[in-house]
Amino acid sequence: MAKWKDKRKRFDGDEIESSSIRLGQFRLLVHRHIHYPPDVWLASCHLGIFDQVELASKDLKEAKCQAKAKVQCILEDAIKDILEG
């Protein structure tokens, strides 16, 4: 099972600035961005799935769950479209 890898801020060893996980061929990233308030987590799923989607939770653990749920919904919708098409 894939595990999240946390990346800490360069100058503050305790604060996490991003966390990523490999889900098959996708790379899911929960991260902060300079153009958003400091307590906002964003999600990006590389390979062009989505980029910098604001998550509802201010808690990193919950934000990770929300990001995975977003990927799951997108994949379920794609599978449904394939099966119906």
C-alpha positions as CSV (number, residue, x, y, z in Angstrom):
1,M,0.0,0.0,0.0
2,A,1.3,3.5,-0.9
3,K,2.2,5.8,1.9
4,W,2.1,9.6,2.0
5,K,5.5,11.4,2.0
6,D,5.7,14.7,3.8
7,K,7.9,17.5,2.7
8,R,8.9,20.0,5.5
9,K,9.6,23.7,5.0
10,R,13.2,24.4,4.4
11,F,13.7,26.8,7.3
12,D,11.2,25.4,9.8
13,G,11.8,21.7,10.2
14,D,8.5,21.0,12.0
15,E,6.0,22.6,9.5
16,I,4.8,20.4,6.6
17,E,4.4,22.3,3.3
18,S,3.2,19.4,1.2
19,S,2.5,15.7,1.2
20,S,2.4,13.4,-1.8
21,I,1.4,9.8,-2.6
22,R,1.6,7.6,-5.7
23,L,-1.8,6.1,-6.7
24,G,-0.9,3.9,-9.6
25,Q,0.3,6.2,-12.4
26,F,-1.1,9.3,-10.6
27,R,0.7,11.5,-8.2
28,L,-1.6,13.2,-5.7
29,L,-0.2,16.2,-3.9
30,V,-1.7,18.1,-0.9
31,H,0.1,21.4,-0.6
32,R,0.1,25.0,0.3
33,H,0.5,27.9,-2.2
34,I,1.8,31.4,-1.7
35,H,-1.3,33.0,-3.3
36,Y,-3.6,31.4,-0.7
37,P,-4.0,32.0,3.1
38,P,-1.4,30.0,5.1
39,D,-4.0,27.6,6.6
40,V,-5.5,26.5,3.3
41,W,-4.6,23.1,1.8
42,L,-4.8,22.5,-1.9
43,A,-4.8,19.3,-3.9
44,S,-3.2,18.6,-7.3
45,C,-3.3,15.4,-9.2
46,H,-0.6,15.2,-11.8
47,L,-1.2,13.8,-15.3
48,G,-3.6,16.7,-15.8
49,I,-6.4,15.5,-13.6
50,F,-6.8,18.6,-11.5
51,D,-4.6,21.4,-10.2
52,Q,-4.7,23.6,-7.0
53,V,-8.2,22.6,-5.9
54,E,-8.9,24.2,-2.5
55,L,-9.8,21.6,0.2
56,A,-12.3,22.3,2.9
57,S,-10.2,21.1,5.8
58,K,-7.5,23.0,7.6
59,D,-6.2,19.8,9.0
60,L,-3.6,18.0,6.9
61,K,-4.8,14.5,7.7
62,E,-8.4,15.3,6.8
63,A,-7.2,17.2,3.7
64,K,-5.4,14.1,2.5
65,C,-8.7,12.1,2.8
66,Q,-10.6,14.8,0.9
67,A,-8.0,14.8,-1.9
68,K,-8.1,11.0,-2.2
69,A,-11.9,11.1,-2.3
70,K,-11.8,13.6,-5.1
71,V,-9.6,11.3,-7.2
72,Q,-11.9,8.4,-6.4
73,C,-15.0,10.3,-7.6
74,I,-13.3,11.3,-10.8
75,L,-12.2,7.7,-11.6
76,E,-15.6,6.3,-10.7
77,D,-17.2,8.8,-13.1
78,A,-14.8,7.9,-15.8
79,I,-15.4,4.1,-15.4
80,K,-19.1,4.7,-15.4
81,D,-18.8,6.7,-18.7
82,I,-16.7,3.9,-20.2
83,L,-19.1,1.2,-19.2
84,E,-22.1,3.1,-20.5
85,G,-20.5,4.3,-23.7
